[in-house]
């Protein structure tokens, strides 16, 4: 089953799309949800199982307001 997600903001350099501050997707090589956390008092995002952090300040520098859709595969039992 496929799920369509509407992203409201896009960072071209980092290939990251945002729905809101809590829902952030890394778009390359395939759409991956990034987890929001606080590290040393700053908002950062991290892929599950990864130690590499991307700060919101870094994302915000190249952020464009652009609405677009991505399609994500979800399991059938989740329906």
N, C-alpha and C positions, 0 to 999 in steps of 0.2 A: 504494500500500500504506500502511496506517496502523499506527502503533506507539503502544502505550499506555505512559505513564510514570506511576509512582507518586511523588507529591511528599509529603514528610513534614512540612515546615514551610511556613508561609505568612505573608507580611507584607501586611496588608490595605491599609495606606496607600500603599505603593509598588507593590502588585500584583506581588509577586515570590514565587516558590515555590522551595523548596530540596529537592533529593534528598539531597545531602550538601554539604560545603564546596566541592567542586570543580564540582558540577553544579547550576547555578542558572538558572532561567528567568524572564524578564520575560513576564508573562502578557497584558498589554494592548498593542497591539490584537490581536496574535496571539502564540502562544508562541514566544519567541526565546531561544536559548541564550546566556548571558552567559559571557564568558571571564574566568577568575580570573587576577589578576596581583598583583604586589607593587609598590606605589608609595609611596615615602618610608617604607618599613618597615611599611606597613599593607596588609592584604588588601583589594583592591578588585575590582569586577566591571565589565566593559565589554562592550557589544555590538560585534560585528565591524564594523569600519569607522567606529565612532563614537569621539569623543574624550571624551564624558561618562562620568565614573566614579561608581560608587555604592559606598561603603565598606561593609564587613561590619558595622562598628559602627552605621552608620545603619540597616542592615537588621535587626540584632539588637534594636534598641529596640522594634520593633512586631511581633516574631516570635511566632506562635502555633503550637503543636504540633497540626497538623490534617492527617490523611492524606486525600488526594484524588487523582484520576486526571486526566490530560490526554491528549488524542489528538493525535499529531503525524504529519504526512504525510511519508513517506520515499520515495525513488525505488525502483522495482521492481528495478533492477539491483543495488541494495545488498544484496538478499536473499541 
